[in-house]
């Protein structure tokens, strides 16, 4: 159940006394941000606050201007009887680049180096504050692809994929390494990892993705692209359409990858184990 529906069922709009404009705007912002991409009728706000539609429209205009000024997102208005307003959590330009720089600083900490040329990222991947912002950046970069579903494979890619799905307000689908009886019949494929050449298996329940659905693939780390290619093949087996692949970190080598339609937030160039320096660079937006 959505946040908006929960408020409506609780009947809080009918019991609220008349409030000041600043209080209305704070409440409006909270309701909109808690339900990204959800179209909320203007009549709901009118009933909630006991205000005329013209007054509500003026308040929403101020909220929109404030969000756009600070690059926190925007409000999209849909005209007509079935129209309303929705919050689009844009993260782009200077504001997005500042977030990427902060994450880069954390990723370059020397104690993250793991033998074998890897870096430890689990603490960042499971920090929902960071993942929320990175998920909104990925949503902004893939917004024109209009996905119907967000797909990832267990397990480390799940937190980022959850936040991308939230930003898009679309269902999340998770491919498993092995099938579960509780999920019913499933489709399984074998794929070859691009980095080690090992054969792996992933499965997806047949009910997860309907035919012709547009699917955005999300992964936490890409070396050669074998996992992303396997996910793409799995979507094709389900008669779906892959609209793109978003990755948190992709290595500079090997190049080219096994897939070419992907975008990463960071490029990992390697580690100098002598100087304990991690060479990783953000893929910035144009400011």
Secondary structure, DSSP 4 states (H G I P E B T S, - for coil): --HHHHHHHHTHHHHPPP--HHHHHHHHHHHHHTTTT--B-HHHHHHHHT--HHHHHHHHHHHHHHHHHTTS-EEEEE-STT-EEEEE----HHHHHHHHHHHHHHHT-GGGEETTTEE--HHHHT-HHHHHHHHHHHHHHTGGG--SEEEEETTTTHHHHHHHHHHHT-EEEEEBSS--GGG-SEEEEEEE-TTT--EEEEEEETTSS-TT-EEEEEEEEESSSHHHHHHHHHHHHTT-EEEEEEEEEEES-SSS-S--SEEEEEEEEEEETTTTEEEEEE-PPP-
